[in-house]
Amino acid sequence: MKVMVDFEECLKDSPRFRAAIEEVEVDVGELEIKLDKLVKLCIGMLDAGKAYNTANKQFVNGIRELAQQSTKDEVIESSLTKFAESLQEMINYHTILFDQAQRSIRSQLQTFVKEDLRKFKDAKKQFDKVSEEKEAALVKNAQAPRNKQHEVEEATNILTATRKCFRHIALDYVLQINVLQSKRRFEILRSMLSFMYAHLTFFHQGYDLFSELQPLMNELGGQLDQLVVDAAKEKRDMEQKHSTIQQKAALQDFSNDDTKLEYNVDTDNGIAMEGYLFKRASNAFKTWNRRWFSIQNNQLVYQKKFKDNPTVVVEDLRLCTVKQCEDVERRFCFEVVSPTKNCMMQADSEKLRQAWIKAVQSSIATAFREKGEDAQKLDRKSSTSTGSLDSGGEPKERSLKGESALQRVQAIPGNAYCCDCGQADPRWASINLGITLCIECSGIHRSLGVHFSKVRSLTLDTWEPELLKLMCELGNGVINQIYEAQREELGARKPQPGDSRQEIEAYIRAKYVDKRFVRKPSPAEQRSKFMALTKQERRLSSSSEHLPPRPPPPTPKMRPASNASAAAGGEEARRDSLFCPDELDSLFSYFDTSSKLRSIRSADSGIQNSADGSREMLASTPSNNSLSEAGEADLPEPPVPLPLPRRDSPVFSEPREYSPGLQLYWASCARSLPDMAEALAHGADVNWVNAEDDNRTPLIQAVQGGSLVTCEFLLQNAANVNQQDIRGRGPLHHATILGHTGQVCLFLKRGASQNAVDIDNKSPLSIAVDAANADIVTLLRLAKMNEEMREAEGAYGQPGDETYQDIFRDFSQMASDDPDRLNRFQGYDAPRL
């Protein structure tokens, strides 16, 4: 209700003015009460909204936890994750709505009550006071006697002054009333309209959000019907299986044949027998405890719970005997006797006891047979060439970790102090730069991104041999000569260990990101560098041309080669495969079994098993061993290997333009890591293409140079392992053609595509088969089968089979420690095809 007071009536101070004033005061009093109540209700609503949001957030977190728990079910995980994201968005919208209510209702109306209504109350107090003074002046003026002129004049003067003051204050009061009445309208409407617009925005956002979610909900609704049908079918199948197993168990109970119920045989995992047995403790009380025993990998082990690590009772069954025990108080006991201790066990029945005794005896015989076969390969097994097929022993750790890597890297001059701040005893490294760092500088390097620096711990991480060699080839001294070449000329101060993080970070960014201290070479220096690299490449090429042919490394059961094989060996000196035929057959039998199991599960998806074909292909690749052991009449016609012309030194013509990419190109072939690092510091593209040399890349040149460390350095600096030259050949093609087994192993580990073919439709595998290179054929086929096994299991992104990893780890170790053993062609420089 809008009540306005007339200014004219204010001057008259008429009864109508007084009535209007009274009506306004009553209305404003009620308005204040209503506004206070509305503000309090708004505060309560906001508190309830915050509590609702808090509970809703907890509910959404519960949905997320349920989604994380359901990682094995992709449909549930993805759907719940999407629902949680949508509900979280709604919580955010609610928060925005409550913030708007806070500003529009609570803040605005509270301001109106506290400021405008307070001004009205203050004006009312002054008006009431001056009204009383006016009434008193009127009474005093009326009571003044006529005969006392001075009292009359005094009363008249007071009345005049009081009326003048009353009119002034009354006009101000009326003005305050009218302003308040006018302002209350738009203040209330503005706050409520803002609040309603906040609701409109909230519901629009929610509608848009769930409109985007509706297709997924409709799709899930359709899938839900099918899931109900599938669940009913699964329930029926499980009930049938339950009934079948129950009947089978009843028949076995009736026949008292409890052997099959009490143990399982899992030959795929090397478990000959497993089941529960009572074991007599070796303490003074001789207590009996029930444990889960198993015979696996020619060892007798037991465990209390599934998650516990098995306790080995007998490490080598060849040293044990087993016998029945009838001289104890308990029934069905037997004892496994070893040179160090005796283990007394009790089965649940006589048949189970006999089954366990038979299983132990069979495992003892198997252990003797397997160890006897391994003894024939003892010489090669003890070398660093293999060691990946011995399933009975502990796998040897081929990579370095901890203090070994730390000592080797810090032994390089300059590496005992942090490359950037000089802190002593650095324990971190940047593997693509080849430098050591303290923990603070390593954190700054991580913030730069992996395209600038890849940080790894020297004590906590495992170091592959080629990566450790890369660190030893470079070092802080070499890199600082490049990245701090003109630091002193520019007057830049190198940080100290006690400097602030901001100063160190600014210096590191200027050094590696902006490359502010790198000296740009002059054209004359570029030409000199280019000529030095070409001379170094010529020297490396010529030094390998006159080496005498090396004899092949000794292998088990070496016999004199036949005339035909000797003639073939006279034409080119080759070495045998590092895998003997028995080992290859065992290896592919392992993969055949795994692949067949997976192909049965994945038959519907069309995945085919290629292990048999792989073994046939390897069987058709003869080695000197297989040829020498066969009779002359049974010798197959040997395959014609790739021609091996001597590699002439390339003709180095003066380049039209010197560039960092060209320097990186020839430095890769010349195996000069410092020059490669310098070229990258000058801005060279690691995947630079030499249009004048068949579109070859620095990585292909590194393959030609034959250095594994050079390839590793380029790969660590984001070189493309699948980039092809003009003939469609990538680095894996060239490494296969040149017989560089170590590089083939490295490229396969780094994700090289072995399905790529060149313009002659030749894949790396077909090239290796034509060259009769059994090692590279083995590596390529193992990588292919490992990939097929992971695809069949759906284990994308997983490292793969342990046997596959062990073999590749052994080849990586050998490529770094004894690279000559992996050179396919000895005495000749590989052809530049």
N, C-alpha and C positions, 0 to 999 in steps of 0.2 A: 504494500500500500504506500503510495507516494503522497505525503502531506507537505505542502509548500506553505510558508508563512509570508504574508504581505508586509513589505517594508513600511508602507503608509500606516497600517494598523500598529506597527511597532512604535511609531512616533506618538500615536494617540494613546497607546497603552490601554486600549479598550478591552472590554470583557471578551470580545471575539478574539483579540490577540492572546489574551491569557488562556482562553479555551484551546486555541490552536497550539500554543506552547505546551500545554498539558498533554494534548493528544500526541504531539511529536515525542515528548519525553517517554510516554508509555510505550509508543511504538518502537523507539530506539532501545528501550530496556528489553522488550521481548526479542528484538532482533539480536541483541547481544547474547541472550540466553540460547537462541536457536543456533547462532553461529558457533558458540562454544561447544554446544552439543555435537554439531556436525564435525567440527575439527577433532573432537575426542573420538567420534565414531570412525573418522578417517584414520586416526592413529591406530585404533584397534584393528581396522581392516588391513593396514600395512603390516602390523605385527603378525596377524594371521597369515597374510600372503608370504611373508618371509619364512614363517614356519612351514607353510605349504611347499615353498620352493626347496627348503632344506630337506623335507621328507621326500620330495619328488627327486631331488638329486641322489639321495640314498637309494631310491627305487631304481633309477637309471643305472647307478653303479652296480646294483645287483644284477641288472640285465647284462651289463658288460661282463661281469664275472661269470655269469652263466654262459655267455658267448665264448669266453676264453676257455671255459671248461669243456666246451663242445667243439674243440678244434678239429676233431676227427670227423665231424659231420659238417661238411662245407655249407650245406643249405641252411642249417640252423645257425651256424656261426655268422654267415653273411647277413641273414635276415635279422637276427637279433642285434647285430652291430648297426645295421641301417636303422632299425627301430630306435635303438638307444640314441643314435645321432639326431633323429627327428625329435624325440622327446627332449633331448638336451636343447635343441633349438627352441622348442616351446617354453622351456624354463627360461631361456634368455629373453624371449618375448614377454613372459610374465614379469621378469625383472624390470624390463623397460616400462611396462604398464604401471608397475608399482612406483617407479621413479617419477613417472608423469603425474600420478595421483599425489605423490609427495609434493611436487612443485605446484600443481594447479589448485588442489584443495587445501592441503595443510598450510603450505607456505603463504599463498596469496591471501586466504581468508584470515589466517592468523595476523598477517600484516595489517589487513583492514581493521580487525578488531583492536589490535594494540595501538595503532597510530590514529586512524580517523575517529574511532569511537572515544579514544582517550581525549582527543582535542575537543570533541563535543562535550564531554563531561567537565573538562576544565572551563570551557566557555559557560556552561550551565552554572558552575559554582560562582563565577564572577557576576553572572546575571542575577542570581538569587541574592548575592550580597548587596549589590547596588540597588536592587528593588527594596530591600529592607531599609537601606539608608534613605531612599527616596520617601518611603512611607513615614519614617521618623521625621524627616525634614518637613513634610506636609503637616504632620501633627503639631510640630513645634511652631510652625508658621501660623497655624490656626489658633494656637493658644496664646500668641503674643498680645498683651493689653494695649489699648490705644494710647494711654497716657504715658507709655514708656517707649518713646520714639527710638531709642537706641536698640532696644530689644526687637522692635519691629524690623528695623533695618538689618540687624544681624540675622534674624530668621529668614528675611527675604533673600539676603545674599546666599545663605546656606542652601535654601531651596533652589535658587537659580543654578548654583554650581552643581548641586546634586542632580537636577533634571538634565543639565548638560552632560554630565558623566553617564547618567542612565541611558540617554539617547545613544551616546557613542557605543557603550557596551551592548545595549540591546540590539543595535544594528549589526554589530559583529556577531552576536549570538544568532540572529536571524540568518545572517550570511552563512555561518557554520552549519545551521540546520539545513538550509536549502542545498548547500554543497554536499552534505552527507546524504541527503535524500536522493540527489542526482547521481552521486558516485556509487551508492549501494547497488544500483541497478546493473551497471556494466561490470562491477567487480564480481558480483555473484554469478552473473551470466557468463562472464569471460572464464572464470575458473571452471564452471560446470561444462561449458562448451569444450574447453581444452581437455577435460577429463573424458568426455564422450568421444572426442576425436582420437584420443589414445586407445579407447576401446575399439573404435573402428579400425585403426591401424593394426591392432593386435589380432582381431579376427580375420582381417585380410591376409596378414602374414601367415596365420595358421591355415587358412584355406589354401593359399598358394603352396605351402609346405606339404600338406597332405594331398594336394592334387598331384604333385610330383611323386608322392609315395604310392598313390592309388594303383598305378600299373603293377608295381611289385606286389601289392596286397592282393590284386586280382589274380596275378600269376600264382602266388602262394595258395590262394583259395582253390585254384584248379589242382595244384599239386597235392593239397591236403586230402582231396577226395581219393586220389590215387594212393596216397600214403595210408589211408584207412583200409583200402582194399589190400595193399601189400602187407600191412600189419596183421590183418586177419589171415592172410595166406601163410605168413611166417608163423603165426601162432598155431595154425593147423599142422604145419610141417614139424614144428617143435614138439607138439603133442604126440605126433606119430613117432618121431625119433625117441621121445621119452618112453613111449610104450614099448618100442622095439628094444631099447637098452634095458628096460625093466625086465622084459621077458628073457633077454640074454643073460642078465645077472641071475635071474631065478634058476635058469638051466645050469649055470655054472655053480651056483650054490648047491644044486641037487647033485651034480657030479663031483663036487668037492674039488674042482679044478680052479683054485684061486690064484694060480700063478699069473694069469693074464690080467687079473684085476688089480694086482698089487704092484706091477712095475710096467714101465713103458720102454720102448727102444726107439731112439732117435738117431739113426745112423748119419743123417745129414749133418748133424751138429757134433758128430764124433762120440755120441753117448751109446755105450754098449748095453748098459742096464742101469736102471734107477728105481728107487723105491724106499720105503721106510724100514729101518732096522733099529733094534735096540743096541746101544753101544755101551760097553762097560768102561767106566772112567778109570783113569790111571791113578786116582788119588787113593788115600788110605781107606776110604769107606767103600771103594769099588761099587759105586752107584751105577745104575743103569738108566740111560737117557735115550729117548726115541728121537732119531735124527733122520733126515732125508739124505740117503747115500746115492752116489752115482759113480759109474766107471766111464771116464771120458778121457780121450787123448792119452791112453795108457797110464792113467792115474786113478787112484781111489780117493774120492773127496766126499765131504758131507757138509751140510749146512742146516742151521736151525730154522731160519726164515728165508723166504725167497730173496729178499733184498740183501741178505748177509753175503759177504764174500765167502766162497767155499773154503773150507779148511782141508788142506791136503793131508791125507793119512799116509799114503804111499806115493812118492814122487816118481818112481820108476818100477813098474810091475815086473820087469825082468829080474829084479833082485829079490822077488818075493815067492813064497809058497802059500798054499791055502790047504787047510785040513779041517775035518770035523772035530768037534770037542764033545766027548761024552762024559768027561770026568768033572763036569760042573753041575751045579744043582738045577740050572734052568735047562729047558728042552730047546732043540733046534738051534744049537749054537755052533758057530764055526769061527776059525781064527785065521787071520792073515799075518804071516810071519815075515818080517823084513830084517835086515842086518842090524837095524838100530832100535826097533821096537816091535811089539806084538799088539795086534788090535783084535779084541774079542767082540763078536757081534752075535745077535740073536734074530732069527727070522720068525715069522708068525706061523709057519707050518713047515713040515718036512719037505714038501715039494718046492717051497720057496727057498729053503736052505740049499737044496740040490741045484736049483736054478742059479743061485748066487755063486756057488762053488764052481759050477760049469762056466759061468760068465767070467769069473776071475781067471780061470785056467785058459779060456779062449783068448782073453785079453793079453795074458802073458805070452802066449804063442804068437799073437799078432804083433806084439811089441818086438819080440826077437826077429820076426820076419821083416818088419819095417826097418828096424835098425840095421839089419843085415844088408838090405838094399841101399840104405843111406851110406853105409860104410864104403860101398863102391864109388860113391861120389864125394868122398871125404875131402879130397884135395881141392875140388872146385867149391865145395860147400864152405871150406875154411877161408876162401878168398873173399874179396869184396864184390865179386861179380854177381852172386845170387844170394841165397839165404831167405828167399821169400816163400819157398814151398815147404819148408819144414814146419808142419803144423803141430808137431809134438812139443817143440821147445818154445822158449820165450822169444818173441821177435826182437831182433837187434835194433837198437836205436841208431838210425843212420844220420840223423840230423843233430846239430849241436844246440845246446841250450844252457843258459846260465853262465857260470864262470868261464867255461871254455870259450864261448863266443866273445865274452867281455875281454878276456886276456888277449885273444888274437887280434881283435879290432883295436884295442888300446895300445898294442905294441907298434902300430903304425906311427911314424913320427908326426907329432902334432895332435894325435887323437886322444892323448891323455888329459886334454883340457877341452872344455866346450868350445865349439867352433865360433860361436857368436859372442859370448860374454867372458870366456876364459875360466869358467868354474872348473875346479879340479875334479877328477874321477867322474866323468860323465857316464851315465848308464842308459842313455837313450840314443837313438840313431835315426837319421833320415835316409831311408834305403834308396831313394831315387837320386839323392844328391851325393850319398856316400860320405856323410859326415857324422860326428858324434855330438850329442847335445846333453846339457843338464836338464833336470826335470822342468824347470821354469821355461827355458827356451823351447823345450819339446812341446809344452802346452801352447805356446805362441805359434809354433810351426803347425800344430793341428788346426788352429783357427784359420790358417791360410788356405786350407783346402788341399785335398790329395793331388790336385793338378799342379800344385807348387811343391808340396813336401809330404812324404809318406813316413809317418813316425812309427817306430817299433822299439820295444824294450830289448836291451842287450842281455838282460838277466831273466826276464819273465817269459819272453816269447821263444819259440823254437825257430832255429835258423837253418834254412836249407843250404847245402854246401855251395851252390852257385851264387847265392845271395851273399854268403860270407866272403867268398872270393871277390865279389864286386866291392864290398866295403874295404877290403885290403888293397884293391887296385887303385882306389881314389884316396880319400882321407882329407882331413881338415886343411893340411898345408896346400894340397893341389887345388882344392875348391876355393880357398881364400885368395890364392894367387889370381884366380879368375874373377871372383865376385867382389874382391876388395882391391882391385888393381890400381885404381886411382882414388882410393879413400883418403890417403894422406894429401894428395894434391888438392882435393876439394876441401880439406880441413875438417873432415868429419871425425868425430870422436867415437871410438869403439867402446861399447858399454863394458862396465866392470861388474863382478859378481854382486856387489852391494847396491847397484843402481835400481831405481824403481822399475816396475813392470812396464809402465807407459814408455819410458825411455828405451828400454830394450825392444819392446814391440815396434816402436817407430823405426828403430835402426834395422830390425829384421825385415820389415816391410820395404824399407828403402833398398835393402840389399838384394832380396830375392824377388819381390813383386815388381818394384819399379826399376830394379837393376841399375841403380844410380851410380854405383861405383865400378861398373864394368867398363873397361877401356875398349872403345871401338877401334879395330885395327885399320891401319891405312891400306890403300891398294897395294903398296909394295910389300907390306907385311902379309897381306892375304895371299899374294902370289908366292912369297917365300914359304908360307905355311903349306900351300897346295903342293909345291914342288917337293917339300920335305915328306909329305904324306905319300906322294906317288913313289918317291924313292924307297920309303919304308915298305910299301906294298910290294915293289919289285924285289926288294931284298928278302922279304918273307916268302915270295913265290919261288925265287931262285934257290933259296936255302933248302926247300923241300924237294927240288927236282933231282938232286944228286944223292939223296939218301939211298942206301942199299935196301933191298927188300928185306923185311923182317920175317922170320919164321912165325907161324901161328903159335899161339900160347898152348902149353900142354893141356890136354884134356884126358879124361879117363879112358882106359882101354884103347890107347893109340896103337894102331897097327900100320905096317908099311903100306903105302898107297899102291894101288894097281898101276899098270902101265898107263892105262887110259887116264886115270885120275892124276898121275904124275905129269903126264903131258899137259893136261889141262892146268895143273898147278904151275907148270913152267911158263905158260903164257902170261899169267898174272898171279901175283902172290896174294892169296886171300887167306882169311882166318876162318876158323870154324865158328859156328853159332855158340853163344854162351849158354844155350839151353841144349842139353843132351836129349836124344829121342825119348828116353824113359820119362824124363822130367816134363817134356812137352805133352806126352800122353797123359800124365797125371794132372798136369795143369788144365788141359782142355777137358778132361773128364770131370774135373771140379766144376768148370763153367758149364759143361753140358748138363750136369745134374741140376744146377741152379736154374739154367735157362729153361729146361723142360718143366720144372715145377712151375715156373712163372708163365710159360706158354700155355699150360693147362688152365691157369686162372684167367689168362687174358686171351683165350681163343676167340671170344666174341668180338674183341676189338681188332682182330686181324693181325695180331703181332706174331711173327714167325720166328722160329728158332734157327739161327744160322751157325750154331757151334759146330755141327757136323761138317758143313761145307768149309768152315774155317780150318778144321783139322785136316781135311783133305787137301786144301790149298797148301798148308804147311808141310804136309806129307810129301807133296810134289816138289818141295824145295829142298834139294839134297844138301847135306853137309859133308865135309871130308870124312867124318866119322862113319856116317852111314854108307858112304861109297867104299871106304876101306874095308869095312867089315863084311860087305856083300861079296859074293863070288864074282869072278870075272864074267861068267856066262849070264849072271843075273843082273849085271850092271845096267841101269836105265841110261838112256841117252841124256847127257847133262844139258841143262838149258843154256842157251847162248846168252852170256851176260852182256850188259851195255858196253859199248866201245869205250875204251879208256885212252883217248889221245892225250899226249902231254899238253898241259895247259901253258900256252905262251903268255908272256906278260902282256897285259892289255896296252894298247897304244894310247898313251896319254897325250892328247892334243891340248893346246892352250885353250882354256874355256873362254867363251865369249864374255862371260860376266861372272865374277866371283860373288859368292853368296854364302851365308851360314849353312844353308841346306847342302850346298856342294861340299863344304868342309866336313859336315857330318857324314855325308855319303862316303867320301874317301877315307875319313878317319875310322869308319865302321869296318871297312875292308882291311885297313892297316892295323886294326886291333888297338888303337890308341884311345883309351878311355878319357885321358885328360883333354885331348883335342875334341872328342865328342862332347864332353861337358862344356868346353869353351864354346863350341858351336851352338849348343842349346842355350847357353847364357846370352849369346848374341842374337837370339830369336829364331833359331833354325826350327823348321817344322819337322817333327820327328818322323812324319810320314811323307817327307819330301820325295817327289818323283823326278827322276832324271830322264827327261824326254830324249836325250841324246844316247842313252844306254838302255833301250828297250823298256822304258818306264819302270826301271828298278828302284827300289826303296832302300834306305839305309839298312833296314833289317835283312833284306835279301843280300846286300853287300856283306853284312856281318856273317851270314851263312857262308858266303864265298870265302871269307877270311878264316873260317873254321874255329872262331873263338866262341865258346859257350858263354863266357862272362860278358862279352860284347852284346850278344843277343839278349841276355838278361837285363843289361843296363837299358837297352832300348825299350824292352817290354815294361820295365818299371816306370819308364817315362812316357807311357801311353802309346807305344807303337802298335799299329794294327797288325795282328798276327795273321790275318787272312787277306791282306792287300796283295793283289796280283800284278805281275808285269804284263808286257804287251802280248806274251804268249800264254797268258792265263795261268801262270804258275805263281803260287804263293810261297812263303818261306818254307812250309812243310814239303812242298814239291822239291825245292832246291836242296833241302837237307837230305831228302830221300835219294835224290839223284847222286849227290856227292857221298852218300854212305855215312853221314854224320849222325850216328845213333843217338848221341847225347843231345844234340839239337832237336832231333825228332821227339825224343822224350820230353824235352822242355816245352816244345810247341804244343804237344798234346795236352800237357798239364795246363797250359795257358789258354786252352779252348780253341785250338786250330781245327778247322773243318777238314776232315779226312775224306769227305764226299765230293769236294771240289775237283773238277777236271779241267785240264788245259785244252788248248786248241786242238791237240791230237787225241782228245777224249781219254786222256790218261789220268787216273787218280794216283795219289801217293802209294796206295796198296799195289796197284797193278805195276807201277814202276819198281817197287821193291821185289815183287815176285819175278819180274823179268830179269832183275839183277841178281836173283838168287840170294838175297840178303835176308837170312832167316831171322836175325834179331829184329830188324825193322818190321818185317812181316808180323812177327810175334807181337811187338808193341802195338802196331796198328790194329790187329785183330782183337787183342785184349781190350784196347780202348773202345773198339766198336761193340764188342759183346758186353762190356761193362755199361755202355750207354744204353744198349737194348734192355739189359736187365733192370736198369733204373727206370726206363720208360715203362716196362711191364709192371713194375711195382708202383709206378706213379710217384717215385721219389725224386722229383725234379729238384735240382739245386743241391742234392746230397753228394758227398765226395765219392761214394761208390763202394765197391767190394774191398775188403781188407787185403785179400790176396793181390788184387790189382794195385792197390796203394803200395804194398810192400815191394812189388816188382819195380814199379816206377821209382820208388825211393832208392832202391838198390842201383838202378841205372843212373839216377841223378848223382849218387855218391861216387860211382865209378867215373862218370863223365868229368867230375871235378878233381878226383884224386889220381886217376890213371886214364886220361883221355885217349892215350895211344891204343889201349885195348879195345876201344870202340871205333877206331878208324877202320872203315870197311876195306879200303884199298891202301895197301902198304907199299911204299916205295914209289908211288906216283902221286902227282898232284891231281886233285880231282878235276874232271873236265868242266869247262865253263860252257854249259849247254844253254 
